[in-house]
């Protein structure tokens, strides 16, 4: 995520970059030392998408301040 946004790792913390999921469970987060998007919670496909063939989890990256 840091590389995609063109930010150095300290800038991720300084700008308050966060990952927001749709729903109550936070499935993704940013790894503080690498800037990688990682899974923060176990993802159970059968529970989340039992009635659909293609399972998609959406999330947003929120960056405070100007880019």
N, C-alpha and C positions, 0 to 999 in steps of 0.2 A: 504494500500500500504506500509506504514511504517513497519508493522508487516511482510508482505510478503518479503520485502527486508532485514529484519533483522536490521532495523535502528531505532534509537530513534527519536522522533519528531524534536529536534534541528538539527539533522543530515540531515533531509529532506531539510531544508533551507540552511544549510552549503554546501551541495552537489549540490544545484540548481536542485533538482528533479522537472521535468515538465512532463505534459501529452500532447502528440501531437496527434491531430486528422488528418485524411486524409480529406482534403477539406478546405473550407474557414471558416466554422463555427466551433468554439471551443465548443463542446458539453460537455466535461468533464474537471474537474479540481481537484486539491488536496485541501482538507480542511486544512488550516494552523494549526489549533489547535488540530485536531484529526488524521490527516494523512489518512483520508478516501477518496476514490474516489467518487466524487459527480457530479451530472449533473450541468453544468454551464449555460446551455441554454435550452429552451423548445425544446423537441424532438417531431416532428410531423411525425409519422409513415406514414401517408397517403401521405404526401408530399415527404418524402425521399424514400419510398419503395413501391410506388403505384402499380408497375407492378410485384412484386415478393412476394411469400408467406412468405418466411423467411427473416426477416429484421435483418441485422447485421451491427453494427457500430464498426469500428476498431479504436483503438488508441494505442499509444506506450508510454512507460514510459522511459524518458531520465534521466540518472543519470550522472552527471559530476564527473570526478575523478575515481579512482580505487575502485573496490568492493572487 
